[in-house]
């Protein structure tokens, strides 16, 4: 039988972080259901990246077409909610893993809801 003691240190840090997010910050599945546009995954990618990520977007003019490009921070929420720089690299990765777990749980719940509607 698999027990907590069998988890690797990294996996245990991710589990503990997800528990902290739910218990201390109130980030529950119910709230995560509102994150419909990949916000949890984007935040996880930002935390997992060792450097700042930028999303390339085209600057489009209706008369000229694409006129250039701009680079935006893909952080999905307000800039003041991005606290990546306040955490150690290991904490950043644990947070990234916990955000991935939250997104997986959200998608699984969405699938169950859709399947339930189909029946």
Secondary structure, 3 states (H helix, E strand, C coil): CCCHHHCCHHHHHHHHHHHHHHHCCCCCHHHHCCCCCCHHHHHHHHHHCCCCCCEEEEEEECCCEEEEEEEECCCCCCHHHCCHHHCCHHHHHHHHHHHHHHHHHHHHHHHHHHHHHHC
